[in-house]
Amino acid sequence: MSFLIKKGIISCCFVLMMASLMAQDKYFTKSGSIQFSSKGVIETIEASHRSVTCVLDSKTGDIQFAVLMKGFEFRKAMMQEHFNENYVESDKYPKSEFRGQIVNNSEIDYTKDGSYTAHIKGKLTLHGQTKDVEADGKITVKGGKLLAASKFKILMSDYDIDIPGSVTQNMSDTINISVNCTLELLQQ
């Protein structure tokens, strides 16, 4: 074999080995869940979504979430229709995204089973508006998987989501959000 062919084979093996090592730093799911609620005077509006995509890079602490707005399910079909057509305008703004970082990532040992507090900062894009969001969460490492959970609040008015006067007693401007994901190593 010529020197150039041997060098090419060694280079390809090195690149594949590095790609494999880099993939070991990334965790992924397409089946995360988000629940939200808004407590009004007359009733509480609640919805859930069970197809949330999340990617977490354990090396850098970078974390991203994406959710299709039409995937939220409500107890009442009419609420779901109003949510998609009148509030978040799902046809115009089909998804919501969060891009951020676990700022205390060095305190989390992704190789050792246990529970760790995660301080997260980033930007949430919803209804065409992007705002800074900070939240605490918990990452539980168990058997090579990550269980990530967080609760935080946003204001609909921050994202230009209007509450019609006829239903202001049914809804609050404050939305309580709960996120839960089980992430596995990303296989490449």
C-alpha positions as CSV (number, residue, x, y, z in Angstrom):
1,M,0.0,0.0,0.0
2,S,1.3,3.4,-0.8
3,F,2.1,6.0,1.9
4,L,-0.8,8.3,0.8
5,I,-3.4,5.5,1.0
6,K,-2.2,4.5,4.5
7,K,-2.3,8.1,5.6
8,G,-5.8,8.5,4.2
9,I,-7.0,5.4,6.0
10,I,-5.5,6.5,9.3
11,S,-7.0,10.0,8.8
12,C,-10.5,8.5,8.2
13,C,-10.2,6.3,11.2
14,F,-9.2,9.3,13.4
15,V,-12.1,11.4,12.1
16,L,-14.6,8.5,12.8
17,M,-13.1,8.0,16.3
18,M,-13.4,11.7,17.1
19,A,-17.0,11.8,15.8
20,S,-17.8,8.8,18.0
21,L,-16.2,10.5,21.1
22,M,-18.1,13.8,20.4
23,A,-21.4,12.0,20.1
24,Q,-20.9,10.6,23.6
25,D,-21.2,14.1,24.9
26,K,-24.7,14.7,23.5
27,Y,-28.0,13.5,24.9
28,F,-31.3,13.5,22.9
29,T,-35.0,12.8,23.1
30,K,-38.0,13.3,20.8
31,S,-40.5,12.3,23.6
32,G,-40.0,14.9,26.3
33,S,-43.1,16.5,27.9
34,I,-44.2,20.0,28.7
35,Q,-47.3,20.9,30.7
36,F,-48.6,24.4,31.2
37,S,-51.4,25.9,33.2
38,S,-53.1,29.3,33.7
39,K,-55.2,29.7,36.8
40,G,-58.1,32.1,36.2
41,V,-60.9,33.1,38.6
42,I,-63.4,30.9,36.9
43,E,-61.3,27.9,35.6
44,T,-57.8,26.6,35.2
45,I,-56.6,26.1,31.7
46,E,-54.1,23.2,31.3
47,A,-52.4,21.5,28.3
48,S,-49.7,19.0,27.8
49,H,-47.4,18.0,25.0
50,R,-45.5,14.6,24.8
51,S,-43.4,15.1,21.7
52,V,-40.8,17.6,22.8
53,T,-37.4,17.5,21.2
54,C,-34.4,18.2,23.4
55,V,-30.6,18.0,22.8
56,L,-28.2,18.5,25.7
57,D,-24.4,18.7,25.2
58,S,-22.9,17.5,28.5
59,K,-19.5,18.9,27.6
60,T,-20.6,22.5,27.1
61,G,-23.9,22.6,28.9
62,D,-25.7,23.8,25.8
63,I,-29.3,22.8,25.8
64,Q,-32.1,23.2,23.2
65,F,-35.8,22.4,23.2
66,A,-38.2,22.5,20.3
67,V,-42.0,22.0,20.3
68,L,-44.7,22.1,17.7
69,M,-47.5,24.3,19.0
70,K,-50.3,22.2,17.5
71,G,-49.1,19.3,19.6
72,F,-50.5,20.7,22.9
73,E,-53.5,18.7,24.0
74,F,-56.3,20.2,26.2
75,R,-59.2,18.6,28.1
76,K,-61.7,20.5,26.0
77,A,-61.4,20.6,22.2
78,M,-62.7,24.2,22.1
79,M,-59.7,25.3,24.3
80,Q,-57.3,23.7,21.9
81,E,-58.9,25.4,18.9
82,H,-58.8,28.8,20.6
83,F,-55.2,28.2,21.7
84,N,-54.0,27.5,18.2
85,E,-56.2,30.0,16.3
86,N,-56.5,33.0,18.6
87,Y,-53.6,32.9,21.1
88,V,-50.4,31.4,19.8
89,E,-51.5,31.5,16.1
90,S,-50.0,28.1,15.3
91,D,-50.3,28.5,11.6
92,K,-48.2,31.7,11.6
93,Y,-45.9,30.6,14.5
94,P,-45.8,26.8,14.3
95,K,-43.1,26.1,16.9
96,S,-41.5,27.3,20.1
97,E,-37.8,27.0,20.9
98,F,-35.6,27.4,23.8
99,R,-31.8,27.7,23.4
100,G,-29.7,28.1,26.4
101,Q,-27.0,26.8,28.7
102,I,-26.6,25.1,32.0
103,V,-24.4,27.7,33.6
104,N,-23.2,25.4,36.4
105,N,-22.5,22.5,34.1
106,S,-19.1,21.8,35.7
107,E,-21.0,20.8,38.9
108,I,-22.9,18.0,37.1
109,D,-21.2,14.6,36.8
110,Y,-22.8,13.0,33.8
111,T,-20.9,9.8,34.4
112,K,-22.1,9.2,37.9
113,D,-25.6,8.3,39.0
114,G,-27.1,11.0,41.2
115,S,-29.3,14.2,41.2
116,Y,-27.8,17.6,40.4
117,T,-29.2,21.1,40.5
118,A,-29.0,22.8,37.1
119,H,-29.1,26.6,36.7
120,I,-30.3,27.4,33.2
121,K,-30.2,30.6,31.2
122,G,-31.3,31.1,27.7
123,K,-33.7,32.5,25.2
124,L,-37.3,31.3,24.7
125,T,-38.9,32.0,21.3
126,L,-42.7,31.9,21.4
127,H,-45.3,33.6,19.1
128,G,-42.5,35.3,17.2
129,Q,-41.0,36.9,20.3
130,T,-37.7,36.0,21.9
131,K,-37.1,36.7,25.6
132,D,-34.5,35.8,28.2
133,V,-35.5,33.0,30.6
134,E,-33.8,31.8,33.7
135,A,-34.8,28.7,35.6
136,D,-33.5,26.1,38.0
137,G,-34.0,22.5,37.3
138,K,-32.8,19.1,38.2
139,I,-30.8,16.6,36.2
140,T,-30.8,13.0,37.5
141,V,-28.2,10.7,36.0
142,K,-29.4,7.1,36.2
143,G,-28.0,4.1,34.3
144,G,-26.5,6.2,31.5
145,K,-29.7,8.2,31.0
146,L,-30.5,11.7,32.0
147,L,-33.8,12.8,33.5
148,A,-34.1,16.6,33.2
149,A,-36.9,18.5,34.9
150,S,-37.7,22.2,35.4
151,K,-40.5,24.5,36.4
152,F,-40.7,28.2,35.5
153,K,-43.2,31.0,34.7
154,I,-43.7,33.3,31.7
155,L,-46.0,36.1,31.0
156,M,-48.2,35.9,27.9
157,S,-47.9,39.7,27.5
158,D,-44.1,39.3,27.1
159,Y,-44.8,37.3,24.0
160,D,-47.5,39.5,22.6
161,I,-50.2,37.0,23.3
162,D,-53.4,38.9,23.9
163,I,-56.2,37.8,26.2
164,P,-59.6,39.0,24.8
165,G,-61.6,41.0,27.3
166,S,-64.4,38.5,27.3
167,V,-62.2,35.8,28.8
168,T,-59.9,37.8,31.1
169,Q,-61.4,36.1,34.2
170,N,-60.8,32.7,32.7
171,M,-57.1,33.2,32.1
172,S,-54.1,34.7,33.9
173,D,-51.3,36.5,32.2
174,T,-49.0,34.2,34.1
175,I,-48.3,30.7,32.6
176,N,-46.8,28.0,34.8
177,I,-44.6,25.6,32.7
178,S,-43.2,22.2,33.7
179,V,-40.7,20.4,31.5
180,N,-39.7,16.7,31.9
181,C,-37.4,14.8,29.5
182,T,-35.6,11.5,29.6
183,L,-32.5,11.8,27.4
184,E,-30.3,9.1,26.0
185,L,-26.8,9.3,24.4
186,L,-27.1,10.4,20.9
187,Q,-26.0,7.6,18.6
188,Q,-24.3,8.7,15.3
